[in-house]
Amino acid sequence: MKLGVIGDDFTGSSDIGLMLAESGYRTVQYVGVPDHHAREDVEAGIISLKSRSNPVLEAVEQSLQAWRWLADQGCTQFFFKYCSTFDSTKEGNIGPVIDALIDAIGTTDPVVVCPAVPVVGRTLYQGHLFVQDQLLSESGLQNHPITPMTDPDIRRWLGYQTERGIGHLPIAALRAGKGREAMIEIAKSGNQLVVCDALEMNDLALLNQACASFSLVTGGSGLGFQPEKAKGRANNDHWKGESGSALVLSGSCSNATRAQIAEHKKSGGAQLKVDVAQLLDGSVTASSAVAWALEQSSLPLIYSSDTPEAVSKVQAQCGGDKAAETVEHFFSQVAAESVDKGVRRLISAGGETSGAIVGALNVTDLEIGPMIDPGVPALRVSGRNLVVALKSGNFGAPDFFFKAADLMDNQ
């Protein structure tokens, strides 16, 4: 294994898995730290953690466990993958994990910090992160229920999370072919962490070339884009879907997911909305929800997604942690029971939801399949008649749910 990736959630790990697979890497996504060695033909191994919103010390320890396993597989470069919207709080977890990995590797190389993924509208300019044509802090992400992103300046936000110096690589230096030497000089000046501008996917290809020999790289999935390596290698001809029932589960409250829910309804999809109160009083259970889903003639969607105002109201009433735990537990039970009863295509929207589902299904390895939408591949659970799509809340076109179900169907 050459490249070891540590992902802080499941959907993001699938996202970079797609980029690496399409760049020609023989790629496997592992759920948690494996207890076995990787196959000899694996070139890129991705360890999917559920550490994005965990307590800082827990996130750091999980990430170091992942690094140790990847190092044991022979990796010479490590990639810490986080969200393209830099989802974090002033306490972490991105900065503390980067610090811990730098110390563990013992590297003095510059460390790239670049969440940009231009193909899905995440760009960095003058150190500021944009979502489409809006600053991060004006894109709706400022209302995120767990990690509200209220500052688009990645240098400043990361500065709350680490005591290491933070520099900036402007787009002009990168495009002039001076990215590598500029980053080395920035690191020598005491700023080992380098926030790098990127406006187009080709900028990320240039950045990949500039940091090719650096021990540690951090950022969004876009840094997995390596078109030169991909020539003549990438294909998913071996991948196939599954016949049988399909089910969509959504816990994401992002603008994109709520638009997908609206489009699903408009297109005739069956929908069951659940809220925390129903789950707590038992008026809706996992069993009743699964029974409802299996009775539907159109693609069923079970969702808890709601507006930021509604989510805030629920959190005030019963506590943010309790609300999140209740919803995640429900979705994990629904996933396990639905698969037991014959669902073979499972589509999930939201990182926390996807993490709960994957854990409930005892998934260990995922084979990267074809792209559904930019950033979201179809995935096969190794050794089982089950295919899944783990969608980050902000990703996917409005028609994502029906599109995913059709692509994952073995027809």
N, C-alpha and C positions, 0 to 999 in steps of 0.2 A: 504494500500500500504506500502510495506517494503522498497523497493529500488527506489530511485529517480534519474534518469539519465538526465543530461543536455548535449545535443549534439550540437556541434558548426556548424554542417551542416547536410543535410538530408541523404546523402549516408552513412555517418559515423553512424548516428543514426539507420539506417536500419541494418548496420553491427553488432552493439552491440545488437540490438533487436534479431537478429538471434542467437547470442551466448546465450543470456539469455533464449530465447524460447527453445533452444535445451538443456539448463541446467535445464529445468523444470519449469521456472517461467511463470506464466500467464502474458503475456507481451502485452502492447499496446503502439504504437508510436503515439504521438500527434504532430500535425504540429503547432508550435507556442504554446504560453501559453493558455490552454483551458479556456473557460468562464463558465465551468460547473465542477461539482465534478466527480471524477473517479468512475467507477463501483466498487462495493465492492469486486468483485472477482479478481481485478487487483493486482498482487503482485509487478510487476515492471512497472513503468511508465517512458517513454522516451519522453522528450520534445525536438523536433527538432527545432533548431534555424538556422538562416542564418547569423551567427555572426563571422565566421572565419576570414573574410577579411574586416569586418566593422571597422569604427573608434573605437578606444579603449574604449572610454566612452560609446558608444552605445552598444558595445559587453558586457561590464560590466553590464550595466543597464538591458539588455535583460536577461542575465544569472541570475541576482538577482531576476527578476520577476519570472523566471522559478523556482528558489529555493524556493521562498515564496509560490508558488502554491503547489509544491511538499511537502513542510513542512506542509501545511494545510491538505494534504491528509494523514498525519501520518507517513511519511517516517522517518526512523531512521538512514539511511545511504544514502549519496549522492555521485554521481559519475559524474565527469566532463569528458566527452568523447571528445577527439580531434583526429586528424589524426595520423595514424601509422607512418607517416613521419614527425610528429611534425610541420606541416605547420604553419609558423609564421614569423614575422619580428623581428628585434631587439626591436621594441617598444611593441610588443604583437602579438596576443591577449591572448596567453595562460597564461603567468605570471600574468598580471593584473586581469584576471578572477579568477585564483586560489587565489590570495591575497584577492579579494573581498569576495569570498565564505568562506575563513578561518575567516575573520572578521565577516561576517554575522552569521555563525554557532557558532562562539566563541570557536572554538576547539583549544586545545593545543596538540592534537594527532599528531604523524608523518603523513605527507601527501605523499603518494606514487606518484611518477611521472614515468610512465612506458608506453610509446607508443608501445612497442613490441607486434607483432602478428606473432609468428613464423610460423603458418600455411600458411601465405601468404608471408613469407620470410623477415619479419621485426624482427630483433633481436637486443638486447642491450648487449654489452660486454664492461666491464671497462668504462661504461658511454657513450660509442660511439654507435650510431645507424647505423645499416647495412640494406641495401636492397639487399636481396639474398646474394651474396658474395662480394658486393661492399659497401664501405663507403657511407653514405647518400650523401655526397658532391661530389661523383663521379658516382652517379647512374642515372643521368639525372635530378634529383630534383633540382640541382643547377641552372637549366635553367627554373624553374617554373616562369611563367609570372607575378604572383602576390606575391608569397612568396618563392623566391629562397632560397633553403637551402644549404648554402655554408660552414657550419660547422657541422660535425657529432657529436661533443661533446655536449650532451644534457645539461650537467651541465653548460658549458660555454654559450651556446645559451640562456638557461633559465636565466642565471645570468644577461644578458642584460635587462631582462624584469621584474625583481623583486629585491627588496632590502633584501628579506628574505635570510637566510642562506641556502645553498644547500649542502646536503651530498650525499653519495653513498653507496648502498648496493651491495656488490660484489656477484657474483653467488655462490661462495664457501660457504658463510655464509647462503645464502638462502637454498642451497641443504643440508647443515648440520643441518637444522631444527632450526637455530638460527635467522631467519629473523625478527620475532617480537621483540625479546629482542634487537637485533642489531639496529633496526629502532628507538626504544624507546631511546636507549642510544645516537644515532645520534641526535635525536630531542632535548634531554636534553643538548647536547653540543652547541646548538644554531642553528642547521641546521634542521629546521622543514620540509623542502622539501627534499625528499629522492629519488634520481634517482636510479632505481632498475634494475639490470641486469636480462635478461631472454633470454635463447637460445632455449628452447623447450616449447611446450604448457604445459607440466607438471610443468615447473618452474612457470608458471602463476597460476596454481592450488595451488602450494605451497604458492605463494605470496598472493593469495586470503585468504588462511587459516591464514596467518600471520597478515593480516590487517582486519580480519573479524569484529573487534569491533571498528575500527577507523571510525570517523564520515564522513570523506571526503577522497575519493580515486580519482585519476586522471590518465588518460592514454588512450590507444587504446582499441579496442573492445576485445582484447584477455583477458582482466581482467574480462570479462563476462563469461569466461570459468570456469564452476564449475561442474566437472563430478560427484562428490559425490552427489550433489543435483539432478542430472539428472536421477539417477537410477530409472527405472520403471515409469518415468513421461513424458518424452519428446515424443511428436508425433505431426504430422500435418495432421492427418487423416481427420480432419474437413475441411481442406482447399481445394478449387477447383479453377480451372482457368476459363477462359472465351473464348467462341468461338467468331468469328468475326475478323476484320482486326487487324493487328499488325503494329507498326511503331517504328523505332529506331531514336532517336535524340542524337547527340553527339556534345558537345562543348569542350570536354577535349582534351588537346594537349599532354597528357602523352605518353610515349613510349608504354605502354601496350595498350592504346586505339587505337593508330595509327596502332599497329600490328593487332588489332581486325578489324579495318576498312579494312586493306589489306586482311585479311583472308575472311571477308565477301564478298569482291569483287571476290576473287579467287573462292569462293563457289557459285558464281552466283547471289549474292544479288544485287538489284538495288540501285544505289547511286546517290545522288544529293549533290554536294559540293557547299557551299555558302561562300562568303567572305564579309567583312564589306563594301567594296566599292559598291557591288551589292545591299546590303541592304540600304545603304544611298542614292543611286541614284534611287532606286525603280525598278531596272530591275529584282529583285527577291523580291517577297512579301510572307507573310505567306500564303495567299490564293493560290498563284500560286504553292507554294511548296506542300501544302496539296493536291491540284488537281493532281499534278504529282504523289504523293505517292499513291493516291487511284486508279490510273490507272495501277499500277505495278502488275505483276503476281508473283513476288518473293518478299521476305521480303525487304521493302524499308528502306533506311538509308538516313537521311538528316544530314549533318555534316558541321561544320566550323573548325574542328580540322586541325592543320597544324604543321609544324616544328617550333622549337623555333626561328629560324632565320626569318621565315616568320611572326611570331607573333610580333617579335620585330620591324620589318619593318612597320607593320600596326600601332603599338602603336606610333612609331615615327611620322607617317604621320597624325594621327587624334587624338592622345592622348589615353593613356591606359584606362582611365575611360570611355570615349565615346565609344571606341571599345567594351569594355565588356558590357556596357549598351545596345548597339545596338544589339549585338548577343543575350543577355539574353531576351530582349524584343521580338525579332523575335521568339525564341524558345517558349516563353510563349504563343505567339499568335498561333503558329503552334499547340501546345499541345491543347489549348482550342478549336480551330476550328476543328482539326482532331477528337477529342472526340465527338464534336457536330455532326460530319458527320459519326460516327459509329465505330471509332477505339476503340477497347476494351482491347487491350494489348499494353501498352506503355512502351518502354525501353529507359532509359536515361543514358548517360555516362558523368560523371563529376559532381562534387558537386555543382558548381554554376548553371549549366544547370538544374540539378534536383531541386534545390531550386526555380528557376524561373518557372519550369513546375508545381510543386506542388502548388505554389502560384496562378498561373493562373487557376488551376482547382478547387480552393477553397476547397482543401482537409483538413480535420480536424483530422481524426483518420485513422490509417493504421493497419490492422491485419497482423501479421507476418506469412508468409507461409514457404514453403520448401526452402532449399538452392539450388541456381542455380550453383554457384561456391563459394569457401570459401570467406566469408565476404559479400556475396550478396544474400539476400533472395528474393523470389517473395513476393509481397505485395498485399493485397486486400484493395481498398478504401472502408471503412465501409459504408454500406447502398447503394452502387452503383454497377452497372454491369461493373466494371472497375478494372483491375489488372495492376500493374506497377512493374518495376524493376529499382531501383535507384542505379546505379553502380558508385562507386568511380573511378576516372580516372585510377588509378594504379592497379585496381583489375580485376580479370576475366581471364580465359584462352583465347587463340586466337579465338576459336569458340563460344565465349560467346553470341553473338547476336542471332544466330540461336538456340542455346541451350536454351536461355531464352524464345524465342518465342514459342518453342515447349513445354517447361515445363508449361508455362502459358496458354496453349491451353486446353480448356475443351473438351477433346476427350475421 
